[in-house]
Amino acid sequence: MTVVGVDVATAGVRAFAVGGDGSVRATASRPLPAPVRDESGRSEQDARSWWPAVEAVLEEVTASLPEPVRAVAVSATSGTIVAVGAHGEPLGPALMYDDRRGADDNAKAAEVGAPRWDELGMGVSPTAALGRITWLRRAFPDAAGIRHTPDVICEKLLGRPVATDSSHALKSGYDPLRGEWAAEVFDFDVAWLPEVVRPTTVLGELPRPVAGLPAGCLVVAGMTDGCAGQLATGAVTPGSFAGILGTTYVLKGVTERLVRDPSGAMYSHRHPDGWWLPGGASNTGGEAVSGTADLAALDAAAAARGPASVVAYPLRRSGERFPFVTPDARGFVLGEPRDEADLHRARLEGVAFVERLALERLAALGIEVRGPLVAAGGGSRSPLWTKIRATVTGLELTVSPQAETGYGAAMLAAAATVPGGLTEAGEWVRGEGTIVEPDARESEALENSYQRFREELVTRGWL
């Protein structure tokens, strides 16, 4: 069996063809035009560019496969939407996940729907998609409806309108607990919005060959890029969590029940099997060391030096959203670093401190992390950084070989074809990866630095 996962990201499209044993058989990618952004909060992309790029990557990955593709699923950025006409054609540019034109509508929706959001344990941010939907309703009053990115692609594949999945619809105003749109926050009939199904639902079978996919190939509902990336690490069953260290740090996992975070720092998607996917994303992470020349040499120097003499919170932008919510948070360094290696080490430790704080947030909410924490993302390729993270958190880490959205989308496609669903598909990557243990020689020094870090956050009123 071969399945394909498609990742429609901001900068480009990537496809993964994955065999029944979890091996990657082929990949392909194509660029997308950069979004148009300005200081007014506009962030948009030509939605007509999506399908040609997807068609190209599908044709490339299927060209060398020894067998027909059984199923395909699409994942994309959360909350990117476009108004469409009667035949599914985009009526204007897609409004991206960070477009702020719906900010005022979101503020109103947060107030009107407060009981519902409290029940779900989530907030409505200025960039939530539901505000942009209201904006599009006013801007395109004759539109047939709105579509999320995967809906546009799957409609092209099947030649007819499709349901959207509850993951991409979450920030659009869909309530995964009650299984309904939050009708009270919209000033129009929610019948204008698409039908919603759970991820891994079969949306249809291809009536004809398309882009290298055979007739009869299943088109399966996917999940957002963040959720698919989590699944790709193997964190698919209750108690399993992944710390994904990319440009930012993301902690995501699985719980049996919905856990509400009163602070709004963490919110939950619905797991395809009925469980929940709580998680949060920090504003710091790999960005703390981006642009640094010769990272490998600095890592070596920092490893030889040992724990840093200073304490850093390496936030490069304004504001923090997880594991605490503070719009005016700023990065800091306590003390004077001895040299560049000392400061580099402090930055690595600072991100590890954020990870530990995030895990402590989970514990405070009654969430148990069972087994090793999965480490994924580009930052997890640094042996030094991963060792620091293990030592700071006191946890054994498993460095995952996968955290690719397209691979996670392929798992979702496979879940629709096997008896065990997503749990069975998760066996592709479970148990793989390098095990990293805490370093007892550095535990005391890093514990002292962590306590200084935490105390400083309390002093500044951020905790």
BAGUVEX-184940 format. One record per residue: z, x, y of N, C-alpha, C, CB in turn. Coordinates in steps of 0.2 Angstrom, whole numbers, plus 5000, padded with zeros to 4 digits. Glycine has a CB too. Layout:
% residues N
ZXYZXYZXYZXY
...
//
This chain:
% residues 463
500050044994500050005000500050045006500649955000
499650025011499650065018499750015023499050105019
500150025028500249985034500150025040501049955033
500049985045499950025052500449995057499250015054
500750035061501150025067500850045073501850045066
500750005078500450025085500950025090499849975086
501050075094501450085100501050075106501850145099
501150025110500750025116501350045122500449955118
501350105123501750135128501450135135501950205126
501850155140501650155147501050205148502150175152
501050265145500550315146499950315141500850385146
500050275136499550275131499750235124499450345129
499250235120499350195114499350245108498750145113
499750235103499750275097499850235091500350325098
499550255086499550215079499750265074498850185078
500150235069500350265063500150225057501150275063
499750265052499650235046500150265041498850245044
500550225038501050245033500950215026501750225036
501050255021501050235014501650205012500850295010
501550175006502150145003502750185001501950114997
502650255001503250295000503550325007502950354996
503250295013503550315019503150375022504250325018
502650405019502350465022501850435027502050495016
501750475032501250465037500650495035501450505044
500150445034499450465032498950475037499250405027
499050455043498650465049498950445055497950435048
498750475061498950455067498450465072499650495070
498450425077497950425082498250405089497250385081
497950435095498250415101497650405106498750455103
497750365111497250365117497650355123496750305116
497450375129497850365135497750305138497650425140
498150275142498050215146498150235154498650165145
497850195158497850215165498550215168497450165169
498750255172499450255175499550195179499550325179
500150165178500350115182500350125189501050085180
500150075193500150075200500850055203499550035204
501150105206501850085209501850105216502350125205
502350065220502450075227503150065229501950035231
503350075235504050075237504249995237504050105244
503749955237503949885238504249855231503349835240
504249895226504449875219503849855215504949815220
503249855217502749845213502649895207502049835217
502449875201502349915196501849875191502949945192
501249895191500749855187500249905184500449805192
499949875179499449905175498849865173499749945168
498249885172497649845170497749825163497049885171
497949765162498049735155497449745151498349665155
496849745154496149745150496049815147495649725155
496449865149496449925146496749935139496649985151
497149885138497549895132497149885125498149835131
496749835125496349825119495849875117496049755119
495449905122495049955120495350015117494649975126
495950035120496350085117496650075110496950105122
496850015109497149995103496549995097497449925103
496049965099495449965095495250035093494849925098
495250075097495050145096495450185091494950185102
496150175092496650215088496650175081497350205091
496550115080496450085074495850105070496450005075
495350105073494750135070494850205068494150125075
495150245072495250315070495750325064495550355076
496250285064496750295058496550265052497450265060
496150215052495850185046495250225043495750115047
494950265047494350295045494450335038494050335050
495050365038495150415033495550395027495450485036
495750325028496250305023495950285016496650235025
496250305010495950295004495950215002496250334999
496350175005496450105003496450065009497050094999
496349995009496349955015497049945017496049885013
497149925023497749915027498049845025497749925034
498649845023498949785020499249745026499449795015
499549775031499849735037499849785043500549715035
499849755049499949785055500449755060499249795059
500849795064501249765068501249805075502049765066
501349775080501349805087501949805091500749765091
502149855094502749865098502549885105503249915095
502949875110502749895117503349895121502249845120
503249905127503849915132504149845133503649945139
504749835134505149775135504949745141505849785134
504749685141504649645148504049655152505249665152
503549685149502849695152502449635150502549755150
502249595156501949535155501349525159502449475156
500949475157500349465161500149385161499749505158
499949355166499649285166498949285163499649255173
498849235159498249235155497849165156498349245148
497249165155496849095156496849065149496149115158
496449015149496448965143496149005136495948915144
495849055137495549095131495949165130494849105132
496549165134496949225133496749285137496949245126
496249275142496049335146496549345152495349315149
496749405153497149425159496849395165497349495159
497249365169497049335176497249385181497349275177
497549445180497749495185498049545181498249465190
498349595185498649655182499249635178498749705187
499449675173500149665170500649685174500149695163
501249645174501849675178502249715173502249605181
502349775175502749815170503449805170502549895172
503749835165504449825164504949845170504649865158
504749885174505149905180504849875186505149985181
504449825186504249785192504749745195503549745191
504849745201505449715204505249655209505849765209
504649625208504449575212504849505210503749555211
505149505204505549445202506349455204505449435195
506549505208507249525209507649465211507349585213
507349425216507649375219507749315214507349345225
507249305210507249255205507749275200506549245202
507849335198508249355193509049345196508149435191
509149355202509849345205509949275204509849365212
509549225205509649155205509749135197509049115208
509349165193509449155186510049175183508849185182
510349235186510949265183511549215185511149325187
511449175191511949135193511949065189511949115200
511249035189511148975186511348975178510448945187
511149035175511249035168511849075166510649065165
512349085170512949125169513249105162513449115175
513449045161513749025154513349055148513848955154
512749045149512249065143512349145142511549045144
512249175148512249255148512949275145512049285155
513449245147514149265145514149255138514649225149
513949205135513949185128513549245124513649125126
512949265127512549315124512849385125511849315126
513349395130513549465132513049505135513849495125
512649475139512149515143512049495150511449515139
511849535154511649515161510949515162511949575165
510749495169510149485171509949535176509949415173
509649585175509549645180508949625185509349705176
508949665190508349645195507649655192508449695201
507649695186506949705183506849665177506849775182
507249615176507249575170506549535170507749525169
506249525165505549495164505549425166505249505158
506149385166506149315167505949305174506749285165
506249345179506049335186505349345187506449385190
505049395184504249405185503849345182504049475181
504149315177503749255174503749205180504149235168
504349195183504349145189503849165194505049135191
503849225196503349255201502649245199503449325202
502449255192501749245190501649165190501749275183
502149125189501949055189501749035196502649015187
502049065201501849045208501249075210502449065213
501149135207500549175209499849145206500649245208
499949125200499449095196499549025193499249145190
499548975198499748915196499348875190499848865202
498748905190498248875185498248915178497548865188
498648965178498649005172498848955166499149065172
498648975160498748945154499448965151498248955148
499749025153500349045151500449115153500449025144
500949145150501049215150501049245143501749235154
500949315143500949355137501249415138500149365134
501649435132501949505132501349545129502549505128
501449615130500949655128500649645121501149725129
501149645116500949635109500549565108501549635104
500749515112500349455111499649455112500749395115
499549495118498849505120498449545114498749555126
498749595111498449635106498349585100498849695104
498849555097498849515091498349455092499449485089
498249425098497749375099497049405099497849345106
496949465101496249495100496149505092496249565104
496649525089496549535081496349475078497149565078
496749415079496649355076496149305079497349325075
496049325085495549275088495849215090494949265084
496449205091496749145093497449165096496849095087
497749115100498449125103498949135097498649065107
499449175098499949195093500649185097499949265091
501149175092501849175095502049235097502349145089
502549245101502849305103503449315099503049305111
503749375099504349395095504949385099504249455091
505549375096506149365100506349425103506649335095
506149485101506349545104506049565110506249605099
505349555111505049565117505149505122504249565116
505349445119505549395124506249395126505449325120
506649435124507349435126507449435133507749495122
507149485137507249495144506849445148507149565146
506449405144506049355147506349285148505349345143
506949285145507349225146507449185139507049185151
507349225134507449185127508149205125506849215122
508449155122509149155119509049165112509549085121
509249225109509149225102509749195098509149305100
510249185101510849155098510749075096511449155102
510449045101510248975101509548955098510348935107
509149015099508449005097508048965101508448975090
508148975108507748935113507648975119508148865114
507148945123507148975130507748945134506448955133
507948985139508448965144508148925149508849025147
508048855147507648815151507948805158507548745148
508548805159508948795165508748845170509648785164
508548905169508448955174507748955176508649025171
507248915173506648915176506448845180506148915170
506048855185505948795189505248755187505848805196
505048765180504548735177504648725170503848785178
504248685167504248665160504148725155503848605158
504648735151504648795147504048795142505248815144
503748735141503148725137502648775139502948655137
502648795145502148845148502248915144502248855155
502848925142503048985138502848985131503749005139
502749045128502449045121502949025116502249115120
502749005110503248995105503549065103502848965099
504149065100504449125098504649125091505149135103
504549185088504749195081505149255080504049195076
505449265074505849325073505349385071506349315067
505549445073505149505071505049505063505449565073
504549525061504249535054503949465051504849545049
503949415056503549355054502849365054503749295059
502549345049501749345048501449295053501549335041
501149325058500749285063500149255061500649325069
499849285056499149265053498849325049498749245058
498249305046497849355042497249355046497749325035
496949415046496349425049495749385046496149505049
495449345050494849305047494249345045494749245051
494249405048493649455048493849525049493149425053
493449575047493649645048493649655056493149685045
494149685058494249705065494549775066494749655069
494149815070494449885071494649925065494949885076
494249925060494449955054494949925049494750025056
495249865051495649825047495249775043496249795051
495449765037495049725033495249645034495149735025
494749605032494949535032495549525027494249485030
495949475029496549465025497149515027496349475018
497049565031497649605033498149565037497349665038
498749565036499249525039499449555046499949525035
499449515051499649535058500349505058499249505063
500849555059501549545059501849555066501849595054
502349505067502749515074503149575074503149445075
503149615079503449675080504149665084503049725083
504349725087504949725091504749775097505549745087
505249775102505149815108505149895105505649805113
504949935110504850005108505550035106504550045114
506050015110506750045109507050025102507250015114
506949955100507149935094506749965088507049855093
506049975089505650005084505850075083504949995086
505950115088506250175088506850185084506250205095
507350145085507950145081507850135074508450085084
507350085072507250065065506950135062506750005064
506550165066506150225063506650285061505750255068
507250275063507750325061508150315055508350335067
508050245053508350225047508950185048508550285042
509150175054509750135056509550065056510050155063
509550035050509349965049509849915046508749965045
510449945044510949895041511549905044511049915033
512049855044512649855047513049915047513049795045
513249935053513749995053513350065054514050005047
512650055054512250115055512050115062511650115050
512150175065511950185072511550255073512650185077
511150255078510750315080510850325087509950295079
510950395089510950425095510350455097511550465096
509950425101509250445102509250485109508750385102
509150545108509150595114508450605117509550655113
508150565121507550585124507650595131507050525123
507250575135507350585143507950555145506750545147
508150495142508850475143509150465136508850405146
509850455136510150445130510250375128510850485130
510050355122510150285120510550285113509450255118
511050235113511450225107511250155105512150235108
511050155098510850085096511050085088510050075097
511250025086511450015079511349945077512050045078
511749925071511749865068512449835067511349865062
512549775069513149745067513049675064513549735074
513549655060513449585056513449525061513949585051
513849535066513949485071513849505078514749455071
513649455083513549475090514149495093513249405093
514149555096514749585100514549575107514849655097
514949545111514849535118515249595122515149465121
514849625127515149675131515249645138514749745131
515849635140516049605147515749645152516749595148
515649715151515449755157514649745158515649825155
514349725153513649715153513249785152513449695160
513649835150513349905148512949905142513849955148
513149855137512749855131512549775130513249875125
511949775127511749705125511449705118511249675130
511249645115511049645108510349615108511549615104
509949645104509349605101509549575094508749655100
509149525092509249495085508849535080509049425085
509249555075508949595069508549545065509549625064
507949565063507549515059507849485053506949555056
508349515050508749485045509349445047508949535040
509449425053509949385056510549425059510149345051
510549485058511149525060510949545068511149595057
511349585071511249605078511149675079511849575082
510749695085510649765086510949775093509849775086
511549795094511849815100511649885102512649805100
511549895109511449955111511449965118510749975109
511350025121511350035128511050105129512050035131
510750105135510350165137510750195144509650155139
510850265143511150295149510550315154511550365147
510750335160510250365164510250445164510450345171
510650475160510650545159510450555151511250575160
510250615150510050635143509650695143509550575140
509050695140508650755140508350775147508050745135
508350725151508150745158508650795162508150675162
509250805159509650855162509450925162510350845158
508950935157508751005156507951005157508951035149
507650945159506950945159506750995165506650875160
506151025164505951075169506251145169506051045176
506651155164507051215163506551265159507651215160
506451325162506051375159506351405153505851425164
505951415148506251445142506851425139506251525143
506851355137507451325134507751365128507251255133
507251385124507551415118507951475119506951435113
507751515124508151575126508751555129507751625131
508751505133509351485136509851455131509251425142
509551415126510051395121510351455117509551355116
509951505116510251565112510751595116509651615111
510651605123511151635127511851585127510951645134
511651525128512251475128512651475122512051405130
512251485116512651485109513051545109512151475104
512851595111513151665111513851655115512751725112
513751625121514251625126514851575123514051595132
514751525120515251475118515351425123515851515116
515851385122515951325127515951345134516651295125
515651305138515651315145516251325149515151265149
516251365154516851365158516951315163516851435162
516451275164516451215169516251155165515951235175
516351095169516251035166515750995170516850985166
515150975167514650945171514450875168514050985170
514350835173514050765172513250775174514450705175
512850785170512150805172511650745174511850855167
511950705178511550645180511050665186511950585182
510350655185509850685190509650625194509350715186
509850565193509650505197510250475200509150465193
510150415203510650385206510850325201510550355213
511550315200511750265196511750275189511350205197
512250235185512350245178512350175175512950285176
512050165169512050095166512350095160511350075166
512550145157512850155150513150225149512350125144
513750235146514150185144514650145149514650215139
514550165155514850125161514350105166515450165164
514450055169513950025174514250045181513849945173
513850085185514050105191513450125195514550175191
513250085200512650095203512650155208512450035208
513250175210513250235215513450295211513750215220
513450295205513650365201513250415203513650345194
513450475203513050535205513350595200513150565212
512850635199513050695194513550745198512450735192
513950785194514350835197514450885192515050795198
514750945195514951005191515651015194514451065192
516151025189516851045191516951115190517351005187
516951155195517051225194516351265196517251245187
516451325196515851375198515551405191516051425203
514951385189514751415183514651495184514051385181
514751535178514751605178513951625179515051635172
513551595176512851615177512451555174512651675172
511751565174511351505172511451485165510551535172
511651525160511751505153512351465153511851565149
512851485157513551445157513351375160514051475162
512951365165512751295168512351255163512451305174
511951295159511551265154511951235149510951305151
512451275146512851245141513251185144513351305139
513451195150513851135153513451075153514151155160
512851075154512451015154512350985147511751035157
512251035142512151005135512850975133512051065131
513351005135514050975134514150905137514651025135
513950905144513950845148513650785144513750855154
513050795142512650735138513050715132511950755136
513350765128513750755123514350715124513950815119
514650725130515250685133515050615134515550725139
514450605137514250535138514150505131513550535141
513850535126513850505119514450485116513450555114
514950535117515650515115515950455118516150575115
515850455125516050395129515750335126515950405136
515150335125514750275122515050255115514050295121
515150305111515450285105516150255105515550345100
516550285110517250255112517150185114517550295117
516650165118516450105120516350055115515850095125
515950075110515850035104516550025100515450075099
516950075099517650065096518050015100517950135095
518050015106518449975110518249895109518449995118
517549885108517349825107517349805099516549825109
517649845095517749825088517249845084517949755088
516749885086516149905082516349965078515549905086
516149965072516350015067515650055066516649995061
515650125067515050165065515250185058514950215070
514850165053514950185046514450245044514850125041
514750295041514350345039514150395045513650325035
513650445043513450485048513150455054513050545046
513250485060512850455066512150485065513150475073
511650445066510950475066510750505073510450425063
510550565073510350605079509550605079510650675080
509250575084508550575085508350585092508250505082
507650595093507350605099507250685100507850585105
506850695105506750765107507350815107506350775113
507850795111508450835111508750855105508950805116
508650815100508950825093508650885089508950765089
508050905092507750965089508151035091507050975091
508551025096508951085097509551095093509151085105
509551145088510151155084510851165088510051215079
510851195094511451205098511651135100511251255103
511251105103511451035106511650985101510851005110
511350985095511650945090512250965087511150945084
512451035087513051055085513551035090513051135084
513451045096513851025102514050945101513551035109
513550905100513650835099514150815093512950795098
514050855088514450845082515150865083514150875076
515250915087515950945088516250895093515851015091
515950875098516250835104516450765101515750825110
515950735097516150665094516550675088515450635092
516650735085516950735078516650705073517650705079
515950695073515650655068515150705065515250595071
514950685058514450725055513750685057514450715047
513250725059512650695062512150715057512450725068
511650665056511050675052510450675057511050615047
510150725057509550735061508950705058509350805063
508750645061508250605058507550635059508250535061
507050635054506450665055505950615059506050675048
506250555060505850505064506250465069505550455058
505850455075506150415080505550385084506650445084
504950385080504350365084504250285083503750395080
504150255089504050185090503450155085503850165097
502950195084502350175080502550175073501750215081
503050225071503250225064503750165063503650285063
504150145068504550085067504150025066505050085073
503650025070503149965070502849955063502649965075
502750015060502450015053502949985048502250085051
503650005049504149975045504149905046504850015047
504149875052504149805053503549775049504149785060
502949805049502349775046502549775038501749815047
502849835036502949835028503449785026503249905027
503949765031504449725029504249655027504949715035
503649635030503349575029502949575022502849555034
502949625018502549635012502949645006502049685013
503649665007504049685001504649635001504349755002
504949624995505449574994506049594998505649574986
506249654998506849675002506849675009507049734999
506249655012506149655019506349725023506649605022
506649715029506749775033507249825029506949755039
507649795025508149845022507749885017508649805018
507349855013506949895009506449945012506449855004
506149925018505749975022506150025024505349935027
506750015026507250065029507350125024507850035031
507250115017507350165012506850225013507250135005
506350205017505850265018506150325021505250235023
506650315026506950365029507650375028506850365037
508050335025508750335023508850395019509050275020
509350435021509550495017509150555018509450475009
508650555022508250615024508550645030507550595026
508350705032508650735038509150785037508850685043
509250835041509750885041510450865043509550945046
510950885039511650865041511950915045512050855034
512250895051512550945055513350925056512250945062
513750975054514450965054514750985061514851005048
515350965063515750985069515951055068516350945070
515951095073516151165073516851175075515751215078
517351185070518051185071518251235076518451195064
517851295076518051345081518051325088517651405079
517551275090517451255097517851185098516751255098
518151155093518351085094518951085100518751065088
519351135100519951125105519651135112520451185104
519251185113518951195120518551135122518551255120
518151105118517651055120518150985121517151035115
518650985117519150925118519450925125519650925113
519650985127519950995134519450985139520151065135
518851005138518250985143518150915144517651035142
518150885138517950815138518550775141517950785130
519150795140519650755144519650765151520350785141
519450825154519350835161518750795163519150915162
518250785159517650745161517850675162517150755156
518250655157518450585157518950565163518750565151
519350615164519850605170519450605176520350665170
518950645177518550645183518250575184518050705183
517950545179517650485180518150425182517350465173
518750435179519350385181519450395189519950395177
519550455191519750475197519250445202519850545198
518550455200518050425205517950355204517350455203
518350315200518350245200517750215196518250215207
517450265192516850245188517050215181516450295187
517650235179517950205172518650165174518150265167
//
